Amino acid sequence: MESQRSILIIGLLLVSFLLWIEYQEAYGPQVVEPVSNASTTQTLDNQINNSIPSANLTTNTASALDVPTDLSENAPVPAPVQVQSNRFVNVITDTLNVSIDLIGGDVVQADLVQYPVTQGADDSYQLLSPQDATLYVAQSGLIGTDGPDGSGGRPQYTATADTFMMNGTETLQIPIVWQSPEGLSVTKTFEFESNSHTVYVTYTIENNTGRTLQMQQFAQLKQTLNEQSGGSMFMPTFRGAAYSTQDERYEKLPFGDIEDESLRIATIGGWVGMLEHYFVSAWVPPQDQTNTIYSRIVQNNAIVGYTGEGIVVNDAQTSQVTSILYMGPKDQAVLAELARGLDLTVDYGILWWIAQPLFELLKLIQSFVINWGLAIVIITLIVKGAMYWLTKKQYESMAKMRNLAPKMQQLKDRYGDDRQKMSQAMMEMYKKEKVNPMGGCFPLLLQMPIFLALYWVLLESVELRHASFVLWITDLSVPDPFFVLPILTGLSMFLLQKLQPMTIQDPLQQKLLQYMPVAMSVFFFFFPAGLVLYWLISNLVTLAQAKIIYASMEKRGIKSK
């Protein structure tokens, strides 16, 4: 089959194109534009308080969850609260710089202090933001018949200080308190841990009203739908929601899907989150309870959240309920411990079952060599070494097919346009020569899932963000600033092509093969350096393997050229 190589190359190009289309559909461009702090207070008044769900609970404490009855855009909007001068509480830990709004007790800003915006910068990456153009907040509260968060407005909590700092302690607790004139007291405690992006939010409900009270917990993430231009065509930033249920470990929820149809699912456990390329925020409710996952669009804001089981607090009794708020990098080990499927927010696609072991191997290698670039080189050598037997079968099959080219031409001359006889003669020839015409394709198809899985590992892993390699390559998550790796990769592809003799007679196909390395090199200019490094090492190993395989074939009397 003279055109086998061109078919393989065209297939690779097609797979690359389909991969790119899928990536573009899954990820939308985003860039954070700075906005003046002057609009913060008005933003919180007008946007944060417009989306709290309402709920009515049954009196039967053993009954199933009575979910909020109105989650539409027409739900009652609480009246704007009066702004207090000491409205915000600032919490500083070794990982987070957080602002809590005492009106409602919402987390309205979260800076990741260990993750600068750009490499070497002093400013921290801002995950949550109260600004108009980049509104992204984590809301929570108690709704229902007697909950303080309802159609009448959000509760005004009080705190003992405006600023709390973690000074060498393992944990830091920030209690904020709300009391009603009737005797209901709610203490909302935020518990931060050292070297952690996980926050435990606990409600302590004390009932001294003289009657039984009913309420339920809710928590939601809200993010603006404003179109935000920027980013790279080859490295767009994902903006979207995700959730998990008892039946589905991980479901992505693009904002467009929320606009088309609101979500409402009752499930044991579950979680909800908002995703970006390297970072995630997520609410994790009690995993042994029935929760209702919901989504909706309110005033150009996408919302995903949950409501918990009903809480019945008898008079003179105290009740507690806790949820978890995570705000930080997509650390798979940490996320996997918080909730089932939360680690899948590091989205490796359908090949996650291959990608996750590859990532663990990459981490293991890096723990020894202490360099992510070197770890990429080593894991590429390991993968290519493990796939050597497939590469050998591929090259040997292609060589045998090339050696049959003269006999193939004789059959064409003999049978002309008689396709049936031509096919029968070809099958007899393949059987006699013990050649599989698809022998060069199957090994390549078997290797393709490994390649794609490792591709997603290098693209999605936050560990590679701002990770240096050597010399001028100081960040493996961005393109090579001097284009050295793309040029070397293009050169290696050209050498691979030259190593295999040209058997194609069609001038157009010959031109395509000749210029393919140049065209691919242009794409490499925009790929992250870590990906290009992997591709370059893979090509160099393939060159060495091809030399070894061809030498072995020559010794066995199989012509390689």
C-alpha positions in Angstrom: 0.0 0.0 0.0 2.0 2.9 -1.3 0.0 5.6 0.3 0.0 4.0 3.7 2.3 6.7 5.2 0.2 9.5 3.8 -3.0 7.9 5.2 -1.3 7.7 8.6 -0.2 11.3 8.5 -3.6 12.5 7.3 -5.1 10.5 10.1 -2.8 12.1 12.7 -3.7 15.5 11.4 -7.4 14.7 11.5 -7.1 13.5 15.1 -5.2 16.6 16.0 -7.8 18.8 14.4 -10.7 16.9 16.2 -8.8 17.2 19.5 -8.5 21.0 18.9 -12.2 21.3 18.1 -13.1 19.4 21.2 -10.8 21.6 23.3 -12.3 24.8 21.9 -15.8 23.6 22.6 -14.9 22.6 26.2 -13.0 25.8 27.0 -13.9 29.4 26.5 -11.6 32.4 26.6 -11.2 34.4 29.8 -9.0 37.1 31.1 -9.4 39.0 34.3 -9.5 42.7 33.8 -8.7 45.0 36.8 -11.7 47.0 38.0 -11.7 49.9 40.4 -12.5 49.0 44.0 -14.9 51.9 44.1 -17.7 49.7 42.7 -17.2 46.9 45.2 -19.9 48.0 47.8 -22.5 48.7 45.1 -21.8 45.4 43.4 -22.3 43.5 46.6 -25.6 45.3 47.3 -27.1 44.8 43.8 -25.7 41.5 42.8 -24.9 39.3 45.8 -28.4 39.5 47.4 -30.5 38.8 44.4 -30.2 35.0 44.2 -30.8 33.4 47.5 -33.2 30.4 47.2 -36.3 30.1 49.3 -37.5 26.9 51.0 -40.5 25.5 53.0 -39.9 22.5 55.2 -42.3 19.9 56.4 -42.7 19.2 60.1 -41.7 15.6 59.7 -38.1 15.4 60.7 -37.6 11.9 59.1 -39.0 13.0 55.7 -36.9 13.4 52.6 -35.5 16.7 51.6 -38.0 19.4 51.0 -36.2 21.4 48.3 -36.6 25.1 47.6 -39.8 25.8 45.8 -38.7 28.8 43.7 -35.3 28.9 42.0 -36.4 30.9 39.0 -35.4 34.4 38.0 -38.7 35.6 39.3 -37.9 34.6 42.8 -38.4 37.4 45.4 -35.3 39.7 45.5 -34.3 40.7 49.0 -34.3 44.4 49.7 -30.9 46.0 49.6 -29.2 46.0 53.0 -27.7 49.1 54.7 -24.0 49.2 54.2 -21.9 49.2 57.4 -18.5 50.7 57.7 -17.1 47.5 59.2 -18.9 45.2 56.7 -15.9 43.0 55.7 -13.7 40.7 57.7 -10.3 40.0 56.3 -8.7 36.6 56.9 -5.0 36.0 56.2 -3.4 32.5 56.3 -0.3 31.0 54.7 -2.4 30.0 51.6 -5.4 32.4 51.4 -6.3 36.0 51.7 -10.0 36.0 52.1 -12.7 38.7 52.6 -16.0 37.7 54.3 -19.0 39.9 53.9 -20.8 40.2 57.3 -24.0 40.7 55.4 -24.9 37.1 54.7 -21.5 35.7 55.7 -20.5 35.2 52.1 -16.9 34.8 50.9 -16.6 37.6 48.3 -12.9 37.6 47.7 -10.2 34.9 47.8 -6.6 35.5 46.8 -4.3 32.4 46.4 -1.1 33.8 48.1 1.1 30.9 46.9 0.1 31.4 43.3 1.3 34.7 41.7 -0.6 36.0 38.7 2.6 35.9 36.7 5.9 34.2 37.5 7.9 36.1 40.0 5.2 38.7 40.6 4.2 39.9 44.0 0.4 40.0 43.4 -1.5 36.9 44.2 -3.9 35.1 41.9 -7.5 36.3 42.6 -9.9 33.4 42.4 -13.0 35.0 43.9 -13.8 38.6 43.2 -16.6 41.1 44.1 -16.0 43.4 41.2 -18.7 44.0 38.6 -16.8 42.7 35.5 -15.4 39.7 37.3 -18.0 38.9 39.9 -17.3 35.5 41.4 -18.4 34.8 45.0 -19.2 31.9 47.3 -22.5 32.3 49.1 -24.1 30.3 51.9 -26.7 30.5 54.6 -29.8 29.1 56.2 -33.1 29.3 54.4 -36.6 27.9 55.0 -39.5 28.7 57.2 -37.3 30.1 60.0 -33.9 30.5 58.3 -32.3 34.0 58.6 -31.6 34.0 54.8 -34.9 34.5 53.1 -37.0 36.9 51.1 -36.7 39.5 53.8 -33.0 40.0 53.2 -29.7 38.6 54.4 -28.7 38.5 58.1 -26.3 41.1 59.4 -23.6 39.1 61.3 -21.1 40.6 63.8 -17.5 39.7 64.4 -15.0 40.4 67.2 -12.4 41.9 64.8 -12.0 43.2 61.3 -8.9 41.2 60.6 -7.8 37.7 61.6 -4.3 36.2 60.9 -2.9 32.7 61.2 0.3 33.2 63.2 2.0 29.9 63.5 -1.1 27.9 64.5 -2.5 24.8 62.7 -6.0 26.2 62.6 -7.8 29.5 62.7 -11.5 29.9 63.6 -13.5 33.0 62.7 -17.0 33.0 64.3 -19.5 35.5 63.2 -22.8 35.8 65.0 -26.4 36.8 64.2 -29.3 37.0 66.7 -33.0 37.6 66.2 -35.2 39.5 68.6 -37.2 36.4 69.1 -34.3 34.4 70.5 -32.7 32.6 67.6 -28.9 32.7 67.5 -26.8 31.5 64.6 -23.0 31.3 64.8 -21.4 30.8 61.5 -17.8 29.6 62.0 -15.1 29.6 59.3 -12.3 27.2 60.1 -9.1 27.6 58.1 -6.2 25.1 58.3 -2.5 25.7 57.8 -1.1 24.9 54.3 -4.6 24.2 53.0 -7.2 25.8 50.7 -10.0 24.0 52.4 -12.4 26.0 54.6 -15.0 24.3 57.0 -18.2 26.4 57.4 -20.2 25.3 60.5 -23.5 26.7 61.6 -24.3 26.5 65.3 -28.1 27.1 65.7 -29.4 27.9 69.2 -33.1 28.1 69.6 -34.5 30.1 72.6 -37.7 31.2 70.8 -40.1 29.1 72.7 -41.1 27.1 69.6 -39.7 24.6 67.1 -37.8 26.1 64.2 -37.3 24.7 60.7 -34.6 25.6 58.2 -32.0 24.2 55.8 -28.5 24.9 54.6 -27.7 26.2 51.2 -24.5 27.1 49.5 -23.8 28.3 45.9 -21.2 29.8 43.6 -22.0 32.7 41.5 -20.0 34.0 38.5 -20.7 36.7 35.9 -21.5 35.7 32.3 -19.9 38.9 30.9 -17.9 38.1 27.8 -14.2 38.5 28.6 -11.8 38.6 25.7 -8.1 37.6 25.8 -6.1 34.5 26.4 -4.4 32.5 23.7 -6.1 30.7 20.9 -4.2 27.6 21.8 -4.4 28.0 25.5 -7.9 29.4 26.4 -9.0 29.5 30.0 -12.0 27.4 31.0 -15.0 29.1 32.6 -17.8 26.9 33.6 -19.6 24.9 36.3 -19.5 21.3 37.3 -21.3 19.0 39.7 -21.4 15.5 41.0 -24.3 13.2 42.0 -24.6 9.6 43.3 -25.0 8.4 39.8 -22.5 10.7 38.0 -19.1 11.2 39.5 -18.4 14.3 37.4 -20.5 16.4 35.1 -19.3 19.6 33.4 -22.0 22.3 33.2 -21.1 25.0 30.6 -22.8 28.3 31.2 -24.6 27.9 27.9 -26.3 24.8 29.3 -27.4 26.6 32.4 -29.0 29.3 30.2 -30.8 26.6 28.2 -32.2 24.7 31.2 -31.9 25.0 35.0 -30.6 22.0 36.9 -32.4 20.4 39.8 -31.2 17.0 41.0 -31.7 15.3 44.4 -28.7 13.1 45.4 -26.9 11.5 48.3 -23.7 13.5 48.8 -22.6 15.3 45.7 -20.8 18.6 45.2 -20.9 21.8 43.0 -18.0 23.8 41.6 -16.8 26.5 39.3 -13.8 25.6 37.1 -10.9 27.4 35.5 -7.8 26.1 33.8 -5.7 25.4 36.9 -8.1 26.4 39.8 -11.4 25.4 41.2 -13.9 26.6 43.8 -16.3 24.0 45.2 -18.9 23.5 47.9 -19.1 20.0 49.4 -22.2 19.3 51.5 -22.5 16.5 54.1 -21.8 13.4 52.1 -24.2 11.2 54.1 -27.2 13.4 53.5 -29.6 14.0 50.7 -28.9 17.3 48.9 -30.4 19.0 45.9 -28.1 20.3 43.2 -29.4 23.2 41.3 -28.3 25.8 38.7 -29.8 28.9 37.2 -29.1 32.3 35.6 -30.0 35.4 37.5 -29.2 38.9 36.1 -26.4 37.8 33.8 -24.8 35.6 36.6 -24.5 31.8 36.4 -25.3 30.1 39.7 -24.6 26.5 40.8 -25.4 25.4 44.3 -27.1 22.9 46.6 -29.7 22.9 49.4 -29.3 20.4 52.2 -31.7 18.4 54.3 -34.2 20.0 56.6 -33.0 21.0 60.1 -35.6 20.9 62.9 -34.4 22.7 66.1 -36.6 22.2 69.2 -36.9 25.0 71.7 -34.0 25.3 74.1 -31.9 23.0 71.8 -28.8 23.5 69.7 -28.1 22.0 66.3 -25.0 22.1 64.0 -24.5 21.6 60.3 -21.2 21.8 58.3 -20.2 22.2 54.7 -16.8 22.5 53.0 -15.6 25.3 50.8 -12.5 24.7 48.7 -10.8 27.6 46.9 -7.5 26.7 45.3 -5.5 24.8 42.7 -6.6 21.6 41.2 -4.6 19.3 43.5 -5.9 15.9 42.6 -4.8 14.2 45.9 -6.5 16.9 48.1 -9.7 17.0 46.0 -10.0 13.2 46.0 -10.1 13.3 49.8 -12.8 16.0 50.0 -15.4 14.3 47.8 -15.9 11.5 45.3 -15.1 12.7 41.8 -13.9 16.1 42.8 -10.4 15.2 41.5 -11.9 14.8 38.1 -12.1 18.6 37.8 -8.6 18.1 36.5 -10.2 17.2 33.3 -8.4 14.5 31.3 -11.5 13.6 29.3 -12.4 10.1 28.5 -8.8 8.9 28.9 -8.7 9.9 32.6 -8.1 6.2 33.6 -4.8 6.3 31.6 -3.9 9.9 32.4 -4.2 9.7 36.2 -1.6 6.8 36.5 0.7 8.7 34.1 0.3 11.8 36.3 1.2 9.8 39.4 4.2 8.4 37.6 5.2 12.0 36.5 4.9 13.2 40.2 7.0 10.3 41.4 9.7 11.0 38.9 9.7 14.7 39.8 10.0 13.9 43.5 13.4 12.4 42.7 14.8 14.7 40.0 13.2 17.9 41.5 12.6 19.3 38.0 9.3 19.0 36.1 11.1 19.5 32.7 13.5 16.6 33.5 10.5 14.6 34.8 8.8 15.1 31.4 12.0 13.9 29.6 12.2 10.8 31.8 8.5 9.8 31.5 8.7 10.2 27.7 11.7 7.9 27.7 9.7 5.4 29.8 6.6 5.6 27.7 8.4 5.3 24.4 10.5 2.4 25.8 7.4 0.6 26.9 5.9 1.1 23.4 9.0 0.0 21.6 7.6 -3.4 20.6 4.6 -1.7 19.0 6.9 0.8 17.1 9.0 -2.2 15.9 5.9 -4.0 14.6 4.8 -0.8 12.9 8.1 -0.1 11.1 8.6 -3.8 10.1 5.1 -3.9 8.6 5.6 -0.7 6.7 8.9 -2.0 5.4 7.3 -5.3 4.2 4.6 -3.3 2.5 7.2 -1.2 0.7 9.0 -4.4 -0.4 5.8 -5.6 -2.0 5.4 -2.4 -4.1 6.8 -4.0 -7.3 4.5 -7.0 -7.0 1.6 -4.7 -6.3 2.4 -2.8 -9.5 2.5 -6.1 -11.4 -1.0 -7.0 -10.2 -2.3 -3.5 -11.2 -0.8 -4.0 -14.7 -2.3 -7.5 -15.0 -5.8 -6.9 -13.8 -6.3 -3.2 -14.7 -9.7 -2.0 -13.7 -11.1 -5.4 -12.6 -11.3 -4.5 -8.9 -12.7 -7.9 -7.8 -9.8 -9.9 -9.2 -7.4 -7.3 -8.1 -8.6 -7.6 -4.5 -8.5 -11.4 -4.6 -5.0 -11.4 -5.9 -3.8 -8.9 -3.3 -5.3 -11.0 -0.5 -3.5 -14.1 -1.8 -0.3 -12.2 -2.0 -0.6 -10.9 1.5 -1.3 -14.5 2.7 1.6 -15.9 0.9 4.1 -13.2 2.0 2.6 -13.3 5.6 2.0 -9.5 5.6 -0.9 -7.7 7.3 -1.8 -4.6 5.3 -3.0 -2.9 8.5 0.0 -4.0 10.5 1.4 -0.4 10.3 -1.8 1.2 11.5 -2.8 -1.0 14.5 0.4 -0.3 16.5 -0.1 3.4 15.9 -3.7 3.3 17.0 -2.7 1.4 20.2 -0.2 4.1 21.0 -2.5 7.0 20.3 -4.5 6.8 23.6 -1.2 6.9 25.6 -0.1 10.0 23.6 -3.4 11.8 24.1 -3.5 10.9 27.8 0.0 12.3 28.4 -0.9 15.4 26.3 -3.8 16.2 28.7 -1.6 15.5 31.7 0.9 18.1 30.6 -1.8 20.5 29.6 -4.1 20.3 32.7 -1.8 19.8 35.6 -1.4 22.9 37.8 2.0 21.5 39.0 3.5 22.7 35.7 2.2 26.2 36.1 5.4 28.4 36.6 7.5 25.3 36.7 11.0 25.9 35.2 13.2 23.6 33.2 16.6 24.9 32.2 18.1 28.2 30.9 15.5 30.3 29.2 12.6 27.9 29.8 11.4 29.2 33.2 7.7 28.3 32.8 6.6 25.0 31.2 3.0 26.1 31.0 3.6 28.9 28.5 5.2 28.9 25.0 8.9 28.8 24.6 9.8 32.6 24.5 12.6 32.1 21.9 10.9 29.3 19.9 13.9 27.0 20.3 11.9 23.9 21.2 9.3 24.4 18.3 12.1 24.8 15.8 14.0 21.7 17.1 10.7 19.7 17.1 10.1 20.7 13.5 13.6 19.7 12.6 13.2 16.3 14.3 9.9 15.7 12.4 11.8 16.5 9.1 14.5 14.0 10.0 11.9 11.4 10.8 10.3 12.0 7.4 13.7 11.8 5.6 14.5 8.5 7.4 11.6 6.9 5.7 12.0 6.7 1.9 9.4 8.4 -0.2 7.3 5.8 -2.0 4.4 8.1 -2.9 4.3 9.1 -6.6 1.6 11.7 -6.5 3.3 15.1 -6.5 0.6 16.7 -4.4 1.0 14.2 -1.6 4.8 14.5 -1.8 4.5 18.3 -1.3 2.1 17.7 1.6 4.6 15.4 3.3 7.5 17.7 2.7 5.9 20.8 4.2 4.1 19.1 7.1 7.0 19.5 9.5 7.0 23.2 8.8 3.3 23.6 9.2 3.3 21.6 12.5 6.2 23.7 13.8 4.0 26.8 13.5 1.5 25.2 15.8 4.2 24.3 18.3 5.1 28.0 18.6 1.8 28.5 20.5 1.9 25.3 22.6 3.1 25.2 26.2 6.8 24.5 26.4 6.1 21.3 28.4 4.1 19.8 25.6 6.6 20.7 23.0 9.4 19.3 25.1 7.5 16.0 25.3 7.0 16.0 21.6 10.6 16.8 20.8 11.9 14.0 23.1 9.4 11.6 21.7 10.6 12.4 18.2 14.3 12.0 19.1 13.6 8.6 20.8 11.6 7.5 17.7 14.6 8.5 15.5 16.9 6.3 17.6 14.4 3.4 17.7 14.0 3.6 13.9 17.7 3.4 13.4 17.9 0.3 15.6 14.8 -1.3 14.0 16.1 -0.7 10.5 19.5 -2.2 11.4 17.9 -5.2 12.8 15.7 -5.7 9.7 18.8 -5.4 7.4 20.5 -8.2 9.4 17.4 -10.4 8.9 17.3 -9.7 5.2 14.3 -7.4 5.3 14.9 -4.3 3.2 14.1 -1.1 5.1 14.5 1.2 2.1 
